[in-house]
Amino acid sequence: GTIALAGIIVNNNIVLIDTYNKLTEAGMQAREAVLRSCAQRLRPVLLTKIVMILGLLPMAIGMNIDFLDRHITFGSPSGQWWAEMATVIIGGLIFASILTLVLTPSILMVQANVSRWWQQRRGVPSGDGSQRHADVTG
């Protein structure tokens, strides 16, 4: 269950970060790229999570479907084995939604701000006409 949950979370974050990287490589400012990538990836991320939660819900409530005898039971022994795993994955997906849609864009913005600050500190030209040169040894 943990491996499945980690795979879904990592996949959603990779897609979000990849979209951000493509937008910044195209020349977009960091803040606009973060906002645009969040807007573009919101629906796929939410749809993945909602479909996964709805798919695991019968397993989480202990529903067992017997296709041979054509009846549905709740709380059967085979359903109890999978209920804990499904509950963990559902809870993890809900928590990961916050991480993917709030924390990841925040970290991308912090990274862009630190990178800009570091470039200014090292003397990389800022483009406003005042160029400072870094002392390069090597």
Phi and psi in radians as a Rosetta constraint file:
Dihedral C 1 N 2 CA 2 C 2 CIRCULARHARMONIC -1.166 0.35
Dihedral N 2 CA 2 C 2 N 3 CIRCULARHARMONIC -0.672 0.35
Dihedral C 2 N 3 CA 3 C 3 CIRCULARHARMONIC -1.165 0.35
Dihedral N 3 CA 3 C 3 N 4 CIRCULARHARMONIC -0.728 0.35
Dihedral C 3 N 4 CA 4 C 4 CIRCULARHARMONIC -1.109 0.35
Dihedral N 4 CA 4 C 4 N 5 CIRCULARHARMONIC -0.753 0.35
Dihedral C 4 N 5 CA 5 C 5 CIRCULARHARMONIC -1.110 0.35
Dihedral N 5 CA 5 C 5 N 6 CIRCULARHARMONIC -0.788 0.35
Dihedral C 5 N 6 CA 6 C 6 CIRCULARHARMONIC -1.095 0.35
Dihedral N 6 CA 6 C 6 N 7 CIRCULARHARMONIC -0.670 0.35
Dihedral C 6 N 7 CA 7 C 7 CIRCULARHARMONIC -1.096 0.35
Dihedral N 7 CA 7 C 7 N 8 CIRCULARHARMONIC -0.734 0.35
Dihedral C 7 N 8 CA 8 C 8 CIRCULARHARMONIC -1.171 0.35
Dihedral N 8 CA 8 C 8 N 9 CIRCULARHARMONIC -0.789 0.35
Dihedral C 8 N 9 CA 9 C 9 CIRCULARHARMONIC -1.114 0.35
Dihedral N 9 CA 9 C 9 N 10 CIRCULARHARMONIC -0.814 0.35
Dihedral C 9 N 10 CA 10 C 10 CIRCULARHARMONIC -1.114 0.35
Dihedral N 10 CA 10 C 10 N 11 CIRCULARHARMONIC -0.720 0.35
Dihedral C 10 N 11 CA 11 C 11 CIRCULARHARMONIC -1.063 0.35
Dihedral N 11 CA 11 C 11 N 12 CIRCULARHARMONIC -0.802 0.35
Dihedral C 11 N 12 CA 12 C 12 CIRCULARHARMONIC -1.104 0.35
Dihedral N 12 CA 12 C 12 N 13 CIRCULARHARMONIC -0.708 0.35
Dihedral C 12 N 13 CA 13 C 13 CIRCULARHARMONIC -1.207 0.35
Dihedral N 13 CA 13 C 13 N 14 CIRCULARHARMONIC -0.659 0.35
Dihedral C 13 N 14 CA 14 C 14 CIRCULARHARMONIC -1.097 0.35
Dihedral N 14 CA 14 C 14 N 15 CIRCULARHARMONIC -0.750 0.35
Dihedral C 14 N 15 CA 15 C 15 CIRCULARHARMONIC -1.114 0.35
Dihedral N 15 CA 15 C 15 N 16 CIRCULARHARMONIC -0.731 0.35
Dihedral C 15 N 16 CA 16 C 16 CIRCULARHARMONIC -1.129 0.35
Dihedral N 16 CA 16 C 16 N 17 CIRCULARHARMONIC -0.804 0.35
Dihedral C 16 N 17 CA 17 C 17 CIRCULARHARMONIC -1.193 0.35
Dihedral N 17 CA 17 C 17 N 18 CIRCULARHARMONIC -0.655 0.35
Dihedral C 17 N 18 CA 18 C 18 CIRCULARHARMONIC -1.116 0.35
Dihedral N 18 CA 18 C 18 N 19 CIRCULARHARMONIC -0.726 0.35
Dihedral C 18 N 19 CA 19 C 19 CIRCULARHARMONIC -1.081 0.35
Dihedral N 19 CA 19 C 19 N 20 CIRCULARHARMONIC -0.756 0.35
Dihedral C 19 N 20 CA 20 C 20 CIRCULARHARMONIC -1.053 0.35
Dihedral N 20 CA 20 C 20 N 21 CIRCULARHARMONIC -0.805 0.35
Dihedral C 20 N 21 CA 21 C 21 CIRCULARHARMONIC -1.090 0.35
Dihedral N 21 CA 21 C 21 N 22 CIRCULARHARMONIC -0.715 0.35
Dihedral C 21 N 22 CA 22 C 22 CIRCULARHARMONIC -1.132 0.35
Dihedral N 22 CA 22 C 22 N 23 CIRCULARHARMONIC -0.679 0.35
Dihedral C 22 N 23 CA 23 C 23 CIRCULARHARMONIC -1.210 0.35
Dihedral N 23 CA 23 C 23 N 24 CIRCULARHARMONIC -0.680 0.35
Dihedral C 23 N 24 CA 24 C 24 CIRCULARHARMONIC -1.235 0.35
Dihedral N 24 CA 24 C 24 N 25 CIRCULARHARMONIC -0.598 0.35
Dihedral C 24 N 25 CA 25 C 25 CIRCULARHARMONIC -1.163 0.35
Dihedral N 25 CA 25 C 25 N 26 CIRCULARHARMONIC -0.478 0.35
Dihedral C 25 N 26 CA 26 C 26 CIRCULARHARMONIC -1.357 0.35
Dihedral N 26 CA 26 C 26 N 27 CIRCULARHARMONIC -0.051 0.35
Dihedral C 26 N 27 CA 27 C 27 CIRCULARHARMONIC 1.792 0.35
Dihedral N 27 CA 27 C 27 N 28 CIRCULARHARMONIC 0.142 0.35
Dihedral C 27 N 28 CA 28 C 28 CIRCULARHARMONIC -1.386 0.35
Dihedral N 28 CA 28 C 28 N 29 CIRCULARHARMONIC 2.533 0.35
Dihedral C 28 N 29 CA 29 C 29 CIRCULARHARMONIC -1.128 0.35
Dihedral N 29 CA 29 C 29 N 30 CIRCULARHARMONIC 2.703 0.35
Dihedral C 29 N 30 CA 30 C 30 CIRCULARHARMONIC -1.048 0.35
Dihedral N 30 CA 30 C 30 N 31 CIRCULARHARMONIC -0.788 0.35
Dihedral C 30 N 31 CA 31 C 31 CIRCULARHARMONIC -1.131 0.35
Dihedral N 31 CA 31 C 31 N 32 CIRCULARHARMONIC -0.775 0.35
Dihedral C 31 N 32 CA 32 C 32 CIRCULARHARMONIC -1.130 0.35
Dihedral N 32 CA 32 C 32 N 33 CIRCULARHARMONIC -0.659 0.35
Dihedral C 32 N 33 CA 33 C 33 CIRCULARHARMONIC -1.147 0.35
Dihedral N 33 CA 33 C 33 N 34 CIRCULARHARMONIC -0.690 0.35
Dihedral C 33 N 34 CA 34 C 34 CIRCULARHARMONIC -1.119 0.35
Dihedral N 34 CA 34 C 34 N 35 CIRCULARHARMONIC -0.820 0.35
Dihedral C 34 N 35 CA 35 C 35 CIRCULARHARMONIC -1.119 0.35
Dihedral N 35 CA 35 C 35 N 36 CIRCULARHARMONIC -0.757 0.35
Dihedral C 35 N 36 CA 36 C 36 CIRCULARHARMONIC -1.175 0.35
Dihedral N 36 CA 36 C 36 N 37 CIRCULARHARMONIC -0.726 0.35
Dihedral C 36 N 37 CA 37 C 37 CIRCULARHARMONIC -1.172 0.35
Dihedral N 37 CA 37 C 37 N 38 CIRCULARHARMONIC -0.629 0.35
Dihedral C 37 N 38 CA 38 C 38 CIRCULARHARMONIC -1.151 0.35
Dihedral N 38 CA 38 C 38 N 39 CIRCULARHARMONIC -0.710 0.35
Dihedral C 38 N 39 CA 39 C 39 CIRCULARHARMONIC -1.171 0.35
Dihedral N 39 CA 39 C 39 N 40 CIRCULARHARMONIC -0.680 0.35
Dihedral C 39 N 40 CA 40 C 40 CIRCULARHARMONIC -1.253 0.35
Dihedral N 40 CA 40 C 40 N 41 CIRCULARHARMONIC -0.597 0.35
Dihedral C 40 N 41 CA 41 C 41 CIRCULARHARMONIC -1.719 0.35
Dihedral N 41 CA 41 C 41 N 42 CIRCULARHARMONIC -0.045 0.35
Dihedral C 41 N 42 CA 42 C 42 CIRCULARHARMONIC -1.051 0.35
Dihedral N 42 CA 42 C 42 N 43 CIRCULARHARMONIC -0.897 0.35
Dihedral C 42 N 43 CA 43 C 43 CIRCULARHARMONIC -1.103 0.35
Dihedral N 43 CA 43 C 43 N 44 CIRCULARHARMONIC -0.832 0.35
Dihedral C 43 N 44 CA 44 C 44 CIRCULARHARMONIC -1.090 0.35
Dihedral N 44 CA 44 C 44 N 45 CIRCULARHARMONIC -0.668 0.35
Dihedral C 44 N 45 CA 45 C 45 CIRCULARHARMONIC -1.150 0.35
Dihedral N 45 CA 45 C 45 N 46 CIRCULARHARMONIC -0.816 0.35
Dihedral C 45 N 46 CA 46 C 46 CIRCULARHARMONIC -1.162 0.35
Dihedral N 46 CA 46 C 46 N 47 CIRCULARHARMONIC -0.691 0.35
Dihedral C 46 N 47 CA 47 C 47 CIRCULARHARMONIC -1.120 0.35
Dihedral N 47 CA 47 C 47 N 48 CIRCULARHARMONIC -0.712 0.35
Dihedral C 47 N 48 CA 48 C 48 CIRCULARHARMONIC -1.048 0.35
Dihedral N 48 CA 48 C 48 N 49 CIRCULARHARMONIC -0.797 0.35
Dihedral C 48 N 49 CA 49 C 49 CIRCULARHARMONIC -1.209 0.35
Dihedral N 49 CA 49 C 49 N 50 CIRCULARHARMONIC -0.752 0.35
Dihedral C 49 N 50 CA 50 C 50 CIRCULARHARMONIC -1.138 0.35
Dihedral N 50 CA 50 C 50 N 51 CIRCULARHARMONIC -0.764 0.35
Dihedral C 50 N 51 CA 51 C 51 CIRCULARHARMONIC -1.109 0.35
Dihedral N 51 CA 51 C 51 N 52 CIRCULARHARMONIC -0.726 0.35
Dihedral C 51 N 52 CA 52 C 52 CIRCULARHARMONIC -1.139 0.35
Dihedral N 52 CA 52 C 52 N 53 CIRCULARHARMONIC -0.736 0.35
Dihedral C 52 N 53 CA 53 C 53 CIRCULARHARMONIC -1.135 0.35
Dihedral N 53 CA 53 C 53 N 54 CIRCULARHARMONIC -0.796 0.35
Dihedral C 53 N 54 CA 54 C 54 CIRCULARHARMONIC -1.140 0.35
Dihedral N 54 CA 54 C 54 N 55 CIRCULARHARMONIC -0.598 0.35
Dihedral C 54 N 55 CA 55 C 55 CIRCULARHARMONIC -1.203 0.35
Dihedral N 55 CA 55 C 55 N 56 CIRCULARHARMONIC -0.575 0.35
Dihedral C 55 N 56 CA 56 C 56 CIRCULARHARMONIC -1.563 0.35
Dihedral N 56 CA 56 C 56 N 57 CIRCULARHARMONIC -0.207 0.35
Dihedral C 56 N 57 CA 57 C 57 CIRCULARHARMONIC -1.014 0.35
Dihedral N 57 CA 57 C 57 N 58 CIRCULARHARMONIC -0.807 0.35
Dihedral C 57 N 58 CA 58 C 58 CIRCULARHARMONIC -1.043 0.35
Dihedral N 58 CA 58 C 58 N 59 CIRCULARHARMONIC -0.643 0.35
Dihedral C 58 N 59 CA 59 C 59 CIRCULARHARMONIC -1.196 0.35
Dihedral N 59 CA 59 C 59 N 60 CIRCULARHARMONIC -0.636 0.35
Dihedral C 59 N 60 CA 60 C 60 CIRCULARHARMONIC -1.214 0.35
Dihedral N 60 CA 60 C 60 N 61 CIRCULARHARMONIC -0.568 0.35
Dihedral C 60 N 61 CA 61 C 61 CIRCULARHARMONIC -1.553 0.35
Dihedral N 61 CA 61 C 61 N 62 CIRCULARHARMONIC 0.055 0.35
Dihedral C 61 N 62 CA 62 C 62 CIRCULARHARMONIC 1.433 0.35
Dihedral N 62 CA 62 C 62 N 63 CIRCULARHARMONIC 0.443 0.35
Dihedral C 62 N 63 CA 63 C 63 CIRCULARHARMONIC -1.378 0.35
Dihedral N 63 CA 63 C 63 N 64 CIRCULARHARMONIC 2.351 0.35
Dihedral C 63 N 64 CA 64 C 64 CIRCULARHARMONIC -2.186 0.35
Dihedral N 64 CA 64 C 64 N 65 CIRCULARHARMONIC 2.174 0.35
Dihedral C 64 N 65 CA 65 C 65 CIRCULARHARMONIC -1.860 0.35
Dihedral N 65 CA 65 C 65 N 66 CIRCULARHARMONIC 2.101 0.35
Dihedral C 65 N 66 CA 66 C 66 CIRCULARHARMONIC -1.743 0.35
Dihedral N 66 CA 66 C 66 N 67 CIRCULARHARMONIC 1.868 0.35
Dihedral C 66 N 67 CA 67 C 67 CIRCULARHARMONIC -1.308 0.35
Dihedral N 67 CA 67 C 67 N 68 CIRCULARHARMONIC -0.496 0.35
Dihedral C 67 N 68 CA 68 C 68 CIRCULARHARMONIC -1.266 0.35
Dihedral N 68 CA 68 C 68 N 69 CIRCULARHARMONIC -0.801 0.35
Dihedral C 68 N 69 CA 69 C 69 CIRCULARHARMONIC -1.609 0.35
Dihedral N 69 CA 69 C 69 N 70 CIRCULARHARMONIC -0.094 0.35
Dihedral C 69 N 70 CA 70 C 70 CIRCULARHARMONIC 1.001 0.35
Dihedral N 70 CA 70 C 70 N 71 CIRCULARHARMONIC 0.963 0.35
Dihedral C 70 N 71 CA 71 C 71 CIRCULARHARMONIC -2.587 0.35
Dihedral N 71 CA 71 C 71 N 72 CIRCULARHARMONIC 2.732 0.35
Dihedral C 71 N 72 CA 72 C 72 CIRCULARHARMONIC -1.959 0.35
Dihedral N 72 CA 72 C 72 N 73 CIRCULARHARMONIC 2.307 0.35
Dihedral C 72 N 73 CA 73 C 73 CIRCULARHARMONIC -2.197 0.35
Dihedral N 73 CA 73 C 73 N 74 CIRCULARHARMONIC 2.717 0.35
Dihedral C 73 N 74 CA 74 C 74 CIRCULARHARMONIC -2.060 0.35
Dihedral N 74 CA 74 C 74 N 75 CIRCULARHARMONIC 2.415 0.35
Dihedral C 74 N 75 CA 75 C 75 CIRCULARHARMONIC 1.377 0.35
Dihedral N 75 CA 75 C 75 N 76 CIRCULARHARMONIC 0.378 0.35
Dihedral C 75 N 76 CA 76 C 76 CIRCULARHARMONIC -1.295 0.35
Dihedral N 76 CA 76 C 76 N 77 CIRCULARHARMONIC 2.796 0.35
Dihedral C 76 N 77 CA 77 C 77 CIRCULARHARMONIC -1.036 0.35
Dihedral N 77 CA 77 C 77 N 78 CIRCULARHARMONIC -0.683 0.35
Dihedral C 77 N 78 CA 78 C 78 CIRCULARHARMONIC -1.216 0.35
Dihedral N 78 CA 78 C 78 N 79 CIRCULARHARMONIC -0.545 0.35
Dihedral C 78 N 79 CA 79 C 79 CIRCULARHARMONIC -1.253 0.35
Dihedral N 79 CA 79 C 79 N 80 CIRCULARHARMONIC -0.515 0.35
Dihedral C 79 N 80 CA 80 C 80 CIRCULARHARMONIC -1.212 0.35
Dihedral N 80 CA 80 C 80 N 81 CIRCULARHARMONIC -0.477 0.35
Dihedral C 80 N 81 CA 81 C 81 CIRCULARHARMONIC -1.143 0.35
Dihedral N 81 CA 81 C 81 N 82 CIRCULARHARMONIC -0.597 0.35
Dihedral C 81 N 82 CA 82 C 82 CIRCULARHARMONIC -1.733 0.35
Dihedral N 82 CA 82 C 82 N 83 CIRCULARHARMONIC -0.191 0.35
Dihedral C 82 N 83 CA 83 C 83 CIRCULARHARMONIC -1.106 0.35
Dihedral N 83 CA 83 C 83 N 84 CIRCULARHARMONIC -0.730 0.35
Dihedral C 83 N 84 CA 84 C 84 CIRCULARHARMONIC -1.147 0.35
Dihedral N 84 CA 84 C 84 N 85 CIRCULARHARMONIC -0.738 0.35
Dihedral C 84 N 85 CA 85 C 85 CIRCULARHARMONIC -1.110 0.35
Dihedral N 85 CA 85 C 85 N 86 CIRCULARHARMONIC -0.778 0.35
Dihedral C 85 N 86 CA 86 C 86 CIRCULARHARMONIC -1.119 0.35
Dihedral N 86 CA 86 C 86 N 87 CIRCULARHARMONIC -0.682 0.35
Dihedral C 86 N 87 CA 87 C 87 CIRCULARHARMONIC -1.130 0.35
Dihedral N 87 CA 87 C 87 N 88 CIRCULARHARMONIC -0.714 0.35
Dihedral C 87 N 88 CA 88 C 88 CIRCULARHARMONIC -1.127 0.35
Dihedral N 88 CA 88 C 88 N 89 CIRCULARHARMONIC -0.759 0.35
Dihedral C 88 N 89 CA 89 C 89 CIRCULARHARMONIC -1.151 0.35
Dihedral N 89 CA 89 C 89 N 90 CIRCULARHARMONIC -0.736 0.35
Dihedral C 89 N 90 CA 90 C 90 CIRCULARHARMONIC -1.091 0.35
Dihedral N 90 CA 90 C 90 N 91 CIRCULARHARMONIC -0.819 0.35
Dihedral C 90 N 91 CA 91 C 91 CIRCULARHARMONIC -1.093 0.35
Dihedral N 91 CA 91 C 91 N 92 CIRCULARHARMONIC -0.704 0.35
Dihedral C 91 N 92 CA 92 C 92 CIRCULARHARMONIC -1.148 0.35
Dihedral N 92 CA 92 C 92 N 93 CIRCULARHARMONIC -0.650 0.35
Dihedral C 92 N 93 CA 93 C 93 CIRCULARHARMONIC -1.164 0.35
Dihedral N 93 CA 93 C 93 N 94 CIRCULARHARMONIC -0.680 0.35
Dihedral C 93 N 94 CA 94 C 94 CIRCULARHARMONIC -1.130 0.35
Dihedral N 94 CA 94 C 94 N 95 CIRCULARHARMONIC -0.790 0.35
Dihedral C 94 N 95 CA 95 C 95 CIRCULARHARMONIC -1.158 0.35
Dihedral N 95 CA 95 C 95 N 96 CIRCULARHARMONIC -0.674 0.35
Dihedral C 95 N 96 CA 96 C 96 CIRCULARHARMONIC -1.201 0.35
Dihedral N 96 CA 96 C 96 N 97 CIRCULARHARMONIC -0.406 0.35
Dihedral C 96 N 97 CA 97 C 97 CIRCULARHARMONIC -1.070 0.35
Dihedral N 97 CA 97 C 97 N 98 CIRCULARHARMONIC -0.713 0.35
Dihedral C 97 N 98 CA 98 C 98 CIRCULARHARMONIC -1.132 0.35
Dihedral N 98 CA 98 C 98 N 99 CIRCULARHARMONIC -0.760 0.35
Dihedral C 98 N 99 CA 99 C 99 CIRCULARHARMONIC -1.118 0.35
Dihedral N 99 CA 99 C 99 N 100 CIRCULARHARMONIC -0.773 0.35
Dihedral C 99 N 100 CA 100 C 100 CIRCULARHARMONIC -1.226 0.35
Dihedral N 100 CA 100 C 100 N 101 CIRCULARHARMONIC -0.723 0.35
Dihedral C 100 N 101 CA 101 C 101 CIRCULARHARMONIC -1.638 0.35
Dihedral N 101 CA 101 C 101 N 102 CIRCULARHARMONIC -0.235 0.35
Dihedral C 101 N 102 CA 102 C 102 CIRCULARHARMONIC -2.092 0.35
Dihedral N 102 CA 102 C 102 N 103 CIRCULARHARMONIC -0.932 0.35
Dihedral C 102 N 103 CA 103 C 103 CIRCULARHARMONIC -1.249 0.35
Dihedral N 103 CA 103 C 103 N 104 CIRCULARHARMONIC -0.759 0.35
Dihedral C 103 N 104 CA 104 C 104 CIRCULARHARMONIC -1.083 0.35
Dihedral N 104 CA 104 C 104 N 105 CIRCULARHARMONIC -0.838 0.35
Dihedral C 104 N 105 CA 105 C 105 CIRCULARHARMONIC -1.078 0.35
Dihedral N 105 CA 105 C 105 N 106 CIRCULARHARMONIC -0.610 0.35
Dihedral C 105 N 106 CA 106 C 106 CIRCULARHARMONIC -1.128 0.35
Dihedral N 106 CA 106 C 106 N 107 CIRCULARHARMONIC -0.733 0.35
Dihedral C 106 N 107 CA 107 C 107 CIRCULARHARMONIC -1.164 0.35
Dihedral N 107 CA 107 C 107 N 108 CIRCULARHARMONIC -0.672 0.35
Dihedral C 107 N 108 CA 108 C 108 CIRCULARHARMONIC -1.071 0.35
Dihedral N 108 CA 108 C 108 N 109 CIRCULARHARMONIC -0.699 0.35
Dihedral C 108 N 109 CA 109 C 109 CIRCULARHARMONIC -1.221 0.35
Dihedral N 109 CA 109 C 109 N 110 CIRCULARHARMONIC -0.707 0.35
Dihedral C 109 N 110 CA 110 C 110 CIRCULARHARMONIC -1.085 0.35
Dihedral N 110 CA 110 C 110 N 111 CIRCULARHARMONIC -0.749 0.35
Dihedral C 110 N 111 CA 111 C 111 CIRCULARHARMONIC -1.072 0.35
Dihedral N 111 CA 111 C 111 N 112 CIRCULARHARMONIC -0.728 0.35
Dihedral C 111 N 112 CA 112 C 112 CIRCULARHARMONIC -1.146 0.35
Dihedral N 112 CA 112 C 112 N 113 CIRCULARHARMONIC -0.714 0.35
Dihedral C 112 N 113 CA 113 C 113 CIRCULARHARMONIC -1.161 0.35
Dihedral N 113 CA 113 C 113 N 114 CIRCULARHARMONIC -0.732 0.35
Dihedral C 113 N 114 CA 114 C 114 CIRCULARHARMONIC -1.152 0.35
Dihedral N 114 CA 114 C 114 N 115 CIRCULARHARMONIC -0.704 0.35
Dihedral C 114 N 115 CA 115 C 115 CIRCULARHARMONIC -1.103 0.35
Dihedral N 115 CA 115 C 115 N 116 CIRCULARHARMONIC -0.744 0.35
Dihedral C 115 N 116 CA 116 C 116 CIRCULARHARMONIC -1.129 0.35
Dihedral N 116 CA 116 C 116 N 117 CIRCULARHARMONIC -0.751 0.35
Dihedral C 116 N 117 CA 117 C 117 CIRCULARHARMONIC -1.085 0.35
Dihedral N 117 CA 117 C 117 N 118 CIRCULARHARMONIC -0.720 0.35
Dihedral C 117 N 118 CA 118 C 118 CIRCULARHARMONIC -1.168 0.35
Dihedral N 118 CA 118 C 118 N 119 CIRCULARHARMONIC -0.675 0.35
Dihedral C 118 N 119 CA 119 C 119 CIRCULARHARMONIC -1.144 0.35
Dihedral N 119 CA 119 C 119 N 120 CIRCULARHARMONIC -0.710 0.35
Dihedral C 119 N 120 CA 120 C 120 CIRCULARHARMONIC -1.143 0.35
Dihedral N 120 CA 120 C 120 N 121 CIRCULARHARMONIC -0.683 0.35
Dihedral C 120 N 121 CA 121 C 121 CIRCULARHARMONIC -1.176 0.35
Dihedral N 121 CA 121 C 121 N 122 CIRCULARHARMONIC -0.647 0.35
Dihedral C 121 N 122 CA 122 C 122 CIRCULARHARMONIC -1.388 0.35
Dihedral N 122 CA 122 C 122 N 123 CIRCULARHARMONIC -0.174 0.35
Dihedral C 122 N 123 CA 123 C 123 CIRCULARHARMONIC 1.632 0.35
Dihedral N 123 CA 123 C 123 N 124 CIRCULARHARMONIC 0.365 0.35
Dihedral C 123 N 124 CA 124 C 124 CIRCULARHARMONIC -1.198 0.35
Dihedral N 124 CA 124 C 124 N 125 CIRCULARHARMONIC 2.361 0.35
Dihedral C 124 N 125 CA 125 C 125 CIRCULARHARMONIC -0.954 0.35
Dihedral N 125 CA 125 C 125 N 126 CIRCULARHARMONIC 2.341 0.35
Dihedral C 125 N 126 CA 126 C 126 CIRCULARHARMONIC -1.579 0.35
Dihedral N 126 CA 126 C 126 N 127 CIRCULARHARMONIC -0.216 0.35
Dihedral C 126 N 127 CA 127 C 127 CIRCULARHARMONIC 1.580 0.35
Dihedral N 127 CA 127 C 127 N 128 CIRCULARHARMONIC 0.068 0.35
Dihedral C 127 N 128 CA 128 C 128 CIRCULARHARMONIC -1.773 0.35
Dihedral N 128 CA 128 C 128 N 129 CIRCULARHARMONIC 0.227 0.35
Dihedral C 128 N 129 CA 129 C 129 CIRCULARHARMONIC 1.726 0.35
Dihedral N 129 CA 129 C 129 N 130 CIRCULARHARMONIC -0.404 0.35
Dihedral C 129 N 130 CA 130 C 130 CIRCULARHARMONIC -1.732 0.35
Dihedral N 130 CA 130 C 130 N 131 CIRCULARHARMONIC 1.815 0.35
Dihedral C 130 N 131 CA 131 C 131 CIRCULARHARMONIC -1.815 0.35
Dihedral N 131 CA 131 C 131 N 132 CIRCULARHARMONIC 2.230 0.35
Dihedral C 131 N 132 CA 132 C 132 CIRCULARHARMONIC -1.949 0.35
Dihedral N 132 CA 132 C 132 N 133 CIRCULARHARMONIC 2.480 0.35
Dihedral C 132 N 133 CA 133 C 133 CIRCULARHARMONIC -1.898 0.35
Dihedral N 133 CA 133 C 133 N 134 CIRCULARHARMONIC 2.386 0.35
Dihedral C 133 N 134 CA 134 C 134 CIRCULARHARMONIC -1.383 0.35
Dihedral N 134 CA 134 C 134 N 135 CIRCULARHARMONIC 2.586 0.35
Dihedral C 134 N 135 CA 135 C 135 CIRCULARHARMONIC -1.345 0.35
Dihedral N 135 CA 135 C 135 N 136 CIRCULARHARMONIC 1.946 0.35
Dihedral C 135 N 136 CA 136 C 136 CIRCULARHARMONIC -1.890 0.35
Dihedral N 136 CA 136 C 136 N 137 CIRCULARHARMONIC 2.188 0.35
Dihedral C 136 N 137 CA 137 C 137 CIRCULARHARMONIC -2.077 0.35
Dihedral N 137 CA 137 C 137 N 138 CIRCULARHARMONIC 2.550 0.35
